[in-house]
Amino acid sequence: MLPNKKVCILTTVHPALDVRIFHKEAKTLASAGYNVTLIAQHDKEEIVEGIKIIPLPKPKNRLERFLKLDYLLLKKAFEQKADIYHFHDPELVSIGILLKLFRKKVIYDVHEDYEAKMLNKDWIPRFLRKSIAIGFGAFEKLFSKIFDYIIVADNVIYPKFRHFLINKMVIVRNFPPIHNFKQEKNKGKNKTFVCIYAGGLSENRGLFKMVEALKYINSSIELFLLGGFENKEDLNELKGLEEFKRVKYFGQKSWHEVMKFLAVSDAGLNLLQPVPAYLYAGENTIKIFEYMMMGLPVISSDFPNLRKIIEEAKCGICVDPANSKEIAKAIEYLTEHPDEARKMGENGRKAVLEKYNWENESKKLLKVYEGLYEI
């Protein structure tokens, strides 16, 4: 055990039990003997699976999160007197800088291409998006130089930092852990064919296109939706559609509950729309690997990095995500070719067991920490 090696993980955006932050990274570190504290939005202070969670209140709005939550997080972070601070949100770059000024070791965990994502943020006035995105990108790269390590979630983000951080950055992909999960399918006789989408629910993530596709499919097919709506008005708009009668919305579920829903489904949907933030989606699209892990054939956006994964594993069908009729044809193909659909599911699970799993990626995370403690 490593009782004196204290790690403090920081996030104001993600919930305490976030899959990457808690179930993958924090649990990996705790299992390796590190004393792990996580400061995040949560309802109470508690110890979960050996990880101490220090709660932050849920902010009323984005401005309160930027101002009040950041101050509370910084105060609580200094109180921990940790050896290493590991933060996960772009808005915490300034917090990371302050921690470095106090000679702390700091890791910046970059989940996505935030500069590209800002181009599609509705809360930013459209005429300001490009300027703000470019400005943030320059700020992020400039100050990331002072951090002790940069962890990125995929090979698309890696080149953005590579030229000046080559010796202190690593790709730790967001693949699913496999040691706790079995492929337990629970299919009854004459069961309706179920397509499932689990994740953030928004127009840019294909919400309306996957529902619209039901218009062109026979009534024996259902759509399960799990996750939170980014725009609350979207749910009201969907309820006015005739095809929404064939949709079952289950709300936001824990990671373990999501796995149970996947176990009773027949195909997983990943229909990111062709907007700048998603055109280069690939290894950081965790849902497709969770579908694969649970033996589901995948219907995915036909983007280059996603197509490469799907075609190499032979685990699904790539479609134009903006074309609901094409989505419908892919779903119908799987219903009409059950043996091929089953084979796709088996291929996907095999690829996760052999390659796309957290057990492989966790070794790189531990190597980063071991290196920092040796300095």
C-alpha positions in Angstrom: 0.0 0.0 0.0 1.0 3.6 -0.5 -0.6 5.4 2.5 1.4 8.7 2.1 0.8 9.1 -1.6 -2.3 11.3 -1.8 -4.1 12.1 -5.0 -6.9 14.7 -5.4 -9.1 14.5 -8.4 -11.0 17.6 -9.4 -14.1 18.3 -11.5 -16.9 20.9 -11.4 -18.6 19.6 -14.6 -18.9 15.9 -14.1 -20.8 14.1 -11.4 -18.8 12.3 -8.7 -19.6 8.8 -10.1 -18.6 9.7 -13.7 -17.5 6.6 -15.6 -14.1 7.8 -16.7 -13.3 9.8 -13.6 -14.6 7.5 -10.9 -15.2 4.0 -12.2 -12.0 4.0 -14.3 -9.3 6.3 -13.1 -10.1 6.8 -9.4 -10.8 3.2 -8.8 -7.6 2.2 -10.7 -5.5 4.5 -8.5 -7.2 3.3 -5.3 -6.7 -0.3 -6.2 -3.0 0.4 -6.7 -2.7 1.7 -3.2 -3.0 5.5 -3.7 -5.0 7.6 -1.1 -7.6 9.0 -3.5 -9.9 12.0 -2.8 -12.4 13.2 -5.4 -14.0 16.7 -5.3 -17.1 16.8 -7.5 -20.8 17.6 -7.6 -22.4 15.2 -5.1 -25.0 15.1 -2.4 -22.9 14.2 0.6 -19.4 13.5 1.8 -18.8 9.7 1.8 -16.3 7.0 1.0 -17.3 4.9 -2.0 -15.1 1.8 -2.9 -12.2 3.3 -1.0 -12.4 6.7 -2.6 -13.3 9.8 -0.4 -15.8 12.0 -2.1 -15.9 15.6 -1.0 -19.2 17.2 -2.4 -19.7 20.3 -4.3 -23.3 21.7 -4.6 -25.1 21.6 -7.9 -24.9 25.1 -9.4 -28.1 26.9 -10.4 -26.6 28.0 -13.7 -23.4 28.1 -15.7 -22.3 31.4 -14.3 -22.5 30.1 -10.7 -20.5 27.1 -11.8 -17.8 29.2 -13.2 -17.6 31.5 -10.2 -18.9 30.0 -7.0 -18.1 26.3 -7.7 -14.5 27.1 -8.9 -13.8 29.0 -5.7 -15.2 26.2 -3.5 -13.3 23.6 -5.4 -10.0 25.5 -5.0 -10.5 26.0 -1.3 -11.3 22.3 -0.7 -8.4 21.3 -3.0 -5.8 23.2 -0.9 -7.3 21.7 2.3 -6.4 18.2 1.0 -2.6 18.9 0.8 -2.3 16.2 -1.9 0.8 15.2 -3.7 -0.8 15.2 -7.1 -3.9 17.1 -8.3 -5.6 15.7 -11.4 -8.3 17.9 -13.0 -10.8 17.1 -15.8 -12.4 20.2 -17.0 -11.2 22.9 -19.4 -12.6 25.6 -17.1 -10.2 24.4 -14.4 -7.1 25.3 -16.3 -6.8 28.5 -14.2 -7.2 26.4 -11.0 -4.4 24.1 -12.3 -2.2 27.2 -12.8 -2.8 28.4 -9.2 -1.9 24.9 -7.9 1.3 25.0 -9.9 2.2 28.4 -8.4 2.1 26.6 -5.0 4.5 24.0 -6.3 1.9 21.2 -6.6 2.2 18.4 -9.2 -0.7 18.8 -11.6 -2.2 16.6 -14.3 -4.7 17.9 -16.9 -7.0 15.2 -18.3 -8.3 16.3 -21.7 -11.5 14.4 -22.6 -12.4 16.1 -25.8 -11.4 18.7 -28.4 -12.9 21.6 -26.4 -11.9 24.2 -29.0 -14.0 22.4 -31.7 -16.9 21.8 -29.3 -17.2 25.5 -28.5 -18.2 26.1 -32.1 -21.5 24.3 -31.3 -22.3 25.7 -27.8 -25.7 27.3 -27.9 -25.0 29.4 -24.8 -22.2 31.2 -26.7 -23.6 33.9 -29.1 -23.0 32.6 -32.6 -21.0 35.6 -33.8 -18.5 35.0 -30.9 -18.1 31.3 -31.1 -15.1 31.2 -33.4 -13.2 33.9 -31.6 -13.8 32.3 -28.2 -12.9 28.9 -29.5 -9.6 30.1 -31.0 -8.8 32.1 -27.9 -9.4 29.2 -25.6 -7.4 26.9 -27.8 -4.4 29.2 -27.6 -4.8 29.7 -23.8 -5.1 25.9 -23.3 -2.0 25.1 -25.2 0.1 27.9 -23.7 -0.6 27.1 -20.1 -0.7 23.4 -20.5 3.1 23.6 -20.8 3.4 24.3 -17.1 1.5 21.2 -16.0 3.4 18.0 -15.0 1.5 15.8 -17.4 -1.3 15.9 -20.0 -3.5 12.9 -20.4 -5.7 12.9 -23.6 -8.5 10.5 -24.3 -7.8 9.8 -28.0 -5.4 10.2 -30.9 -7.4 13.1 -32.4 -6.6 15.4 -29.4 -3.0 14.2 -29.1 -1.5 16.2 -32.0 -2.9 19.5 -30.6 -0.4 19.2 -27.7 2.3 16.9 -29.2 4.8 19.5 -30.5 5.6 21.0 -27.2 4.6 18.3 -24.7 5.9 15.2 -26.3 7.8 14.1 -23.2 5.0 14.6 -20.7 1.8 13.5 -22.3 0.0 10.2 -23.0 -3.1 8.8 -24.6 -5.3 7.0 -22.0 -8.3 6.0 -24.0 -11.8 5.9 -22.6 -12.4 2.1 -23.2 -14.8 0.1 -20.9 -13.5 -2.1 -18.1 -14.3 -5.8 -18.7 -13.4 -7.5 -15.5 -16.8 -6.9 -13.9 -19.0 -7.6 -16.8 -20.4 -10.7 -18.5 -22.3 -10.8 -21.7 -25.6 -11.7 -20.0 -28.3 -11.3 -22.7 -31.9 -11.5 -21.4 -34.0 -12.0 -24.4 -37.5 -13.5 -24.2 -39.4 -15.2 -26.9 -41.2 -13.0 -29.5 -39.3 -10.0 -27.9 -39.6 -6.7 -29.8 -36.4 -5.7 -31.5 -35.0 -2.9 -29.4 -32.6 -0.2 -30.5 -30.9 1.7 -27.7 -29.1 4.9 -27.3 -27.4 5.8 -24.0 -25.8 9.1 -23.5 -26.4 12.9 -23.7 -29.6 13.6 -25.6 -29.4 16.5 -28.1 -30.0 17.3 -31.7 -26.3 17.2 -32.4 -26.1 13.7 -30.9 -28.7 12.5 -33.4 -31.7 12.5 -31.1 -34.3 13.7 -33.6 -32.9 11.6 -36.5 -33.1 8.3 -34.5 -36.7 9.0 -33.5 -37.6 10.1 -37.0 -36.2 6.9 -38.4 -39.1 5.0 -36.6 -41.5 6.5 -39.2 -39.9 4.3 -41.9 -39.8 1.0 -39.8 -42.4 -1.5 -39.0 -44.1 -1.3 -35.6 -42.3 -4.3 -34.0 -39.2 -2.1 -33.4 -38.8 0.0 -30.3 -36.3 2.7 -29.3 -34.9 2.9 -25.7 -33.4 6.3 -24.8 -31.3 6.7 -21.6 -29.6 10.0 -20.6 -30.3 13.6 -19.8 -31.7 16.2 -22.2 -29.3 19.0 -22.9 -32.2 21.2 -24.0 -35.4 20.5 -21.9 -37.6 21.7 -24.7 -36.5 18.8 -26.9 -38.5 16.4 -24.9 -41.7 18.4 -25.3 -41.1 18.6 -29.0 -40.6 14.8 -29.3 -43.7 14.1 -27.4 -45.7 15.8 -30.2 -44.4 13.3 -32.7 -46.5 10.2 -33.6 -43.4 8.0 -33.7 -42.5 8.9 -30.2 -45.2 6.5 -29.0 -42.6 3.7 -29.9 -39.9 5.3 -27.7 -39.3 4.4 -24.1 -37.5 7.1 -22.2 -35.9 5.9 -19.0 -34.1 9.1 -17.9 -30.6 9.3 -16.6 -29.2 6.1 -15.2 -26.1 5.0 -13.4 -23.4 3.2 -15.4 -24.3 -0.2 -14.0 -28.0 0.3 -14.8 -27.1 1.3 -18.4 -25.4 -2.1 -18.7 -28.5 -3.8 -17.7 -30.5 -2.0 -20.4 -27.9 -2.9 -23.0 -28.3 -6.6 -22.0 -31.9 -6.6 -23.1 -31.4 -4.6 -26.3 -30.6 -5.8 -29.9 -28.7 -2.9 -31.5 -26.8 0.2 -30.2 -27.1 3.6 -31.9 -24.4 6.2 -32.2 -25.6 8.8 -34.6 -23.5 11.9 -34.0 -24.4 14.6 -36.4 -21.8 16.1 -38.9 -20.9 19.2 -36.8 -17.3 20.3 -36.1 -17.2 18.8 -32.6 -18.0 15.3 -33.9 -16.6 14.9 -37.4 -13.4 13.4 -35.9 -15.1 11.3 -33.3 -13.6 7.8 -32.8 -11.8 6.3 -29.9 -13.3 8.7 -27.4 -16.9 7.6 -28.3 -17.3 5.4 -25.3 -20.8 4.3 -26.1 -19.8 2.3 -29.1 -17.3 0.2 -27.1 -19.9 -0.4 -24.4 -22.4 -1.6 -27.0 -19.6 -3.9 -28.4 -18.7 -5.1 -24.9 -22.3 -6.2 -24.4 -22.5 -8.0 -27.8 -24.7 -5.5 -29.6 -24.2 -4.7 -33.3 -23.6 -1.0 -33.8 -25.2 1.5 -36.1 -22.9 4.5 -36.3 -22.3 7.7 -38.0 -20.1 7.2 -41.1 -17.2 9.4 -40.0 -13.6 8.3 -40.8 -12.4 7.4 -37.3 -15.7 5.6 -36.4 -15.8 3.8 -39.7 -12.2 2.5 -39.1 -13.2 1.0 -35.8 -16.4 -0.6 -37.0 -15.0 -2.0 -40.2 -11.9 -3.4 -38.6 -13.9 -5.1 -35.9 -16.7 -6.1 -38.4 -19.2 -5.1 -35.7 -21.8 -3.0 -37.3 -23.1 -0.7 -40.0 -22.0 2.9 -40.8 -24.7 5.3 -42.1 -25.2 9.0 -43.0 -26.4 10.2 -39.5 -28.4 13.0 -41.1 -30.5 10.6 -43.2 -33.3 9.0 -41.1 -34.3 6.8 -44.0 -30.8 5.3 -44.2 -30.8 4.8 -40.5 -34.1 3.0 -40.8 -32.7 0.7 -43.5 -29.8 -0.2 -41.3 -32.1 -1.2 -38.5 -34.3 -3.2 -40.8 -31.2 -5.0 -42.2 -30.3 -6.2 -38.7 -33.8 -7.4 -38.0 -33.9 -9.3 -41.3 -30.5 -10.8 -40.9 -30.4 -12.1 -37.3 -27.4 -14.4 -37.8 -25.3 -11.6 -39.3 -26.4 -9.2 -36.5 -25.4 -11.8 -33.9 -22.0 -12.3 -35.6 -21.5 -8.5 -35.6 -22.2 -8.5 -31.8 -19.8 -11.4 -31.2 -17.1 -9.6 -33.3 -17.5 -6.4 -31.3 -17.2 -8.2 -28.0 -14.1 -10.0 -29.1 -12.5 -6.7 -30.2 -13.2 -5.2 -26.7 -11.9 -8.3 -24.9 -8.7 -8.2 -26.9 -8.0 -4.5 -27.6 -10.5 -1.9 -26.6 -10.6 -2.3 -22.8 -9.7 -0.3 -19.7 -7.5 -3.0 -18.3 -5.0 -2.2 -21.1 -5.3 1.6 -20.7 -5.1 1.6 -16.9 -1.5 0.5 -17.1 -0.6 3.8 -18.8 -2.3 5.8 -16.1 -0.4 4.0 -13.4 2.9 4.6 -15.3 2.2 8.3 -15.3 1.7 8.4 -11.5 4.7 6.2 -10.9 6.9 8.6 -12.9 5.6 11.7 -11.1 6.3 10.2 -7.7 9.8 9.4 -8.7 10.6 13.0 -9.6 
